[in-house]
Amino acid sequence: MVNLTTEYLGLTLKSPLIVSSSGLTDNIDKLLIAEESGAGAVVLKSLFEEEINYHAGSLSETGDYPGAEDYILQYTKSHSLDNYLKLIGEAKSKLSIPVIPSINCISSDDWVNFARNIENAGADALEINLFFLPVDKKLSSVNAENLYFNLAEKIKATITIPIALKIGPRFTNLLYMIDQFYARGIDGVVLFNRFYEPDIDINSVRIIPASVFSAPEDKRYVLRWIAMADAAIGNISLAASTGVHDGGDAIKYLLAGADAVQVCSILYKNGVEFIKDMTESIERWMSEKGFDNVSDFRGKLNYHNVSEPGKYERSQFMKYFSSYD
Ligand SMILES: Cc1cc2nc3c(=O)[nH]c(=O)nc-3n(C[C@H](O)[C@H](O)[C@H](O)COP(=O)(O)O)c2cc1C
């Protein structure tokens, strides 16, 4: 019998498969199914600072009760947070796998309060869903990066449980960013978040949302950065997220150097129970290859460990496709 145990954020997970932050993890029944299906941990649906503020703002604009605005704003915020804390408490009492809440931080300092409360509710770690969309052409790259570093420092100074930053892939130098997060005491990074993207419907001539679900091919650009980050910043925990649609996809990320693998889109399609299938295929592959533990092969194909690291660096098609007409 193979052993799927892995270390992530200083926590021991019985399996590297984690159910990602999404609607799949927003209530206790779904979390129980995730655990029963063999997930090593769950990341709760993000508590969105922006959403809470918007919701609170729109309620307080009804204007029926002059002077009640502050009260409504505060009530709505604390009500949303209370519900979230209740879910953490319930999950902690009913699940034996680690429970990792997630908050989305944008600008205000409300999240400092959220983070403290989440820690006090017994969370095993906190995932920060972190993304600033730079829409100001006068904002330099250095200043944009500093927004991330300032937040990393602040969050580290606020709580003591392990912290993972879930980030997007588009930085001038991703490895520098991860290294700087590590230097600021961040325990892990999740590579990468998948964002809402706009599309255009040419029939109705309107902006529409692009598909929110990933395809297995989306994994390719992530694979490179997992392999590079594991080699360059070995001590930070790495969770791969994007494009994991079967057990084989999870194995690829583990070989590249991920400590854990988050799964979302395919579970929307096949049900959270599909984790069981994925687990069985990882176990089968390990048995076939003679690996008893995840640590026997994790990172075996990271940037340092492969004989031709240039394969991870190659980014132009020039040589490969010069013969294609
Ligand atoms: C419907 C949906 C809801 C999501 N909600 C969140 C969320 O609340 N917080 C978050 O950090 N990521 C959220 N995500 C992103 C996923 O956690 C995951 O990182 C992304 O979908 C890539 O993984 P996948 O290829 O397995 O889908 C959501 C994704 C989907 C499809």
The ligand as an SDF file (V2000), in Angstrom:
LIG
                    3D

 31 33  0  0  0  0  0  0  0  0999 V2000
  -16.8070   28.6550  -10.1050 C   0  0  0  0  0  0  0  0  0  0  0  0
  -15.4640   28.9700   -9.5100 C   0  0  0  0  0  0  0  0  0  0  0  0
  -15.3950   29.6700   -8.2980 C   0  0  0  0  0  0  0  0  0  0  0  0
  -14.1520   30.0110   -7.7540 C   0  0  0  0  0  0  0  0  0  0  0  0
  -14.0930   30.7020   -6.5700 N   0  0  0  0  0  0  0  0  0  0  0  0
  -12.8780   30.9880   -6.0290 C   0  0  0  0  0  0  0  0  0  0  0  0
  -12.7720   31.6640   -4.7830 C   0  0  0  0  0  0  0  0  0  0  0  0
  -13.7600   32.0110   -4.1270 O   0  0  0  0  0  0  0  0  0  0  0  0
  -11.5270   31.9300   -4.3110 N   0  0  0  0  0  0  0  0  0  0  0  0
  -10.3890   31.5410   -4.9620 C   0  0  0  0  0  0  0  0  0  0  0  0
   -9.2780   31.7990   -4.4630 O   0  0  0  0  0  0  0  0  0  0  0  0
  -10.4620   30.8830   -6.1430 N   0  0  0  0  0  0  0  0  0  0  0  0
  -11.6570   30.6080   -6.6720 C   0  0  0  0  0  0  0  0  0  0  0  0
  -11.7350   29.9180   -7.8590 N   0  0  0  0  0  0  0  0  0  0  0  0
  -10.4840   29.4720   -8.5210 C   0  0  0  0  0  0  0  0  0  0  0  0
  -10.1950   28.0110   -8.1520 C   0  0  0  0  0  0  0  0  0  0  0  0
   -9.9810   27.8450   -6.7620 O   0  0  0  0  0  0  0  0  0  0  0  0
   -8.9620   27.4830   -8.8950 C   0  0  0  0  0  0  0  0  0  0  0  0
   -7.8050   28.1620   -8.4410 O   0  0  0  0  0  0  0  0  0  0  0  0
   -9.0660   27.6630  -10.4060 C   0  0  0  0  0  0  0  0  0  0  0  0
  -10.3440   27.3240  -10.8880 O   0  0  0  0  0  0  0  0  0  0  0  0
   -8.0180   26.8080  -11.1290 C   0  0  0  0  0  0  0  0  0  0  0  0
   -8.1660   25.4470  -10.8090 O   0  0  0  0  0  0  0  0  0  0  0  0
   -8.9090   24.4050  -11.7990 P   0  0  0  0  0  0  0  0  0  0  0  0
   -8.1790   24.4370  -13.0820 O   0  0  0  0  0  0  0  0  0  0  0  0
   -8.8270   23.0880  -11.0950 O   0  0  0  0  0  0  0  0  0  0  0  0
  -10.3090   24.8910  -11.9570 O   0  0  0  0  0  0  0  0  0  0  0  0
  -12.9670   29.5900   -8.4110 C   0  0  0  0  0  0  0  0  0  0  0  0
  -13.0620   28.8530   -9.6060 C   0  0  0  0  0  0  0  0  0  0  0  0
  -14.2760   28.5400  -10.1440 C   0  0  0  0  0  0  0  0  0  0  0  0
  -14.3240   27.7510  -11.4330 C   0  0  0  0  0  0  0  0  0  0  0  0
  1  2  1  0
  2  3  1  0
  2 30  2  0
  3  4  2  0
  4  5  1  0
  4 28  1  0
  5  6  2  0
  6  7  1  0
  6 13  1  0
  7  8  2  0
  7  9  1  0
  9 10  1  0
 10 11  2  0
 10 12  1  0
 12 13  2  0
 13 14  1  0
 14 15  1  0
 14 28  1  0
 15 16  1  0
 16 17  1  0
 16 18  1  0
 18 19  1  0
 18 20  1  0
 20 21  1  0
 20 22  1  0
 22 23  1  0
 23 24  1  0
 24 25  2  0
 24 26  1  0
 24 27  1  0
 28 29  2  0
 29 30  1  0
 30 31  1  0
M  END
$$$$
